Each structure stands twice: as C-alpha cells, then as structure tokens.
Amino acid sequence: MPSLLRRVKSRMFIFAHRRTLTLLDGEYGSVFKGRSLDFDELRAYVPGDEVRDIDWKATARHGSPLIKRYVAVRRHSVLLLVDTGRNMAAEASSGEAKKDIAVHAAGVMGYLASRHGDDVGLVHGNEAASLYVPPRAGEEHLERLLRDVDAQITLDNPAGKIAKQLDYVLRYLKGRLLIVVVADEFLPDDTTEAMLRRLRARHEVLWLTIQDAELAPTGGSVVQDSTDVRTAETIPSPLAMDSKVRAAYATAVQERTRRRRDTFRRLGIAEEQAGGSEQVLTAIFTLLEKHRSRASTGNRAATTGNRAKGGSRAG
C-alpha cells in the first residue's frame, strides 16, 4: 500500500508555495509560545522577581511571598482526535470521501508536529468504542496513525459520536496537549458543551469540520437518490431535486453552521471548515492563526488581572 504520509506531503507541496509552508510552520510554533513551561516548585520571593509570578494563595498560607518556578518543556504532545464512524465514509462537499480529507488533515497536522520534534498521538472511534495510540515521535509512527484512521472508516462501522472520544480524553489522558479534532458537521449539545469547557481549560483545542455533500448533485445527466450514511435513510432524487426542498435544506445547513460557529466562539475554541483536500491547508493555517489571536488576547487579560491583583495585595 502506498505511503499515506508521502501522499499528504505531496499534496502539501502541490497546494502551497514554500512561503505558505514557512508561514504555516510559524503559526504552528506560536501555539506553544509562552505556554511551554511546566510548574516545578515554590520558592521565597527575592527582589527582582516578577510580581506576576507570586502565588497569592500559597503566600497567604505561608505568611511571606512565594513565587512559582517553572521548567521549560522541550517536546510537546499533539493529539489527533478523529471521528472514524461510518458517517465519515460519506461524500464531502467537494465530492471526495470525508475519510480522505480527514486523513489529509490529520497528516498535515502530524507532519507539522514532526517537523518541530513533537510527539503525535491518536484517539479515534465511533459510538461503540474509542481507541487510543499514545504520542510518539517520528514519521513511521505518524504513518501508522494515518493508516489506523484510513482503515477504521468504513460503511460497516457504527455511526460516529465524537462526544464519546471527548469523554475518553477527559477521563484517561493527563498532561497538557494540543488537541486537533477532525469531525463532520457536529453541533454540540449542552452536555458536550460542558465537556468542551473542561477540555479547553486543560488543553489547547482546535476543531476542523469536514463539510457534508449537497443534498443532490446539480451537474451530470443522471441524478441518483441521496442516502444519509449515518442513518441509512434514502431521499428519492425527484424530491432531492425539488427547488423548495433544496432551498429549505440550504437554509437549515446555514442555520446549523451559524449555531456551530457561535458555540465554538463562545467556548473560545478555534473552528474552521474544509469541504475538500485543497481547502485543508488554508483551513489549518486559519485555525492556528485564530488560536494564536485568542491566546494572545487571553494572556493580555490574565496579565492585566494579575497586576491589578498584585497591586491590591501590596497596597
């Protein structure tokens, strides 16, 4: 079987100029900038230390100022969280199989991580089970992850339920991760929103949505019935081609997209869409850019809050 990672890299160089790939590398590196430190210990404050490093709770208990010391994290861990339910075997809006777009997206993120010396792991599954491959470095390991995703997405598998995989991460995975979710057009309910809030508090989270195909193709001489792969329900082609039905469907898709974007914006999670492999690089670049912008805004707010807190304590 041809190498999936080699195919990913070939497409990357076809779809992007070298300058674009350099910018993509830079955006990936910025995800961890300023967050590449792990807590080491508390020690007594000495003149010249940053006021913002003071642990005020520990200081109150101890009776004298204590600051937090950190150690640099040399290698980070990226977790690819991919829906491998049968719904991902359906067509995307480009006419490609969603599976192929998901493999390409996972490959792009995994390749960026490998170029930076980071480890890459995988959580994938459906409504029946979640499977985990721990993070490791190297292209051979990444190839294995891509093959797992490719092999698991079949029409014979149970339908996807990405909330099961999110719950798995919350329950069993420790340590800060960059989590890249690849799923189809998922709209979180209240329970899943609560899980995403907890996930967002512990990890960096990016979300890539693979767009559904149209209700029925408009080109070509033969129009076939449309089938929902998730439910196996069929919509006869005359009904799918009816102008009123198509208009209602388009309106429903737009409303669902708006609600999903509003939800992720409210949660502080960067989300983008891709309907085909050609859109993946742009979508990932935009995801990383959005995440950096939101992280910078959050860091400025936290720094301002800490300074205000430090001033009130000192006074």
Disulfide bonds with the S-S distance in Angstrom:
none
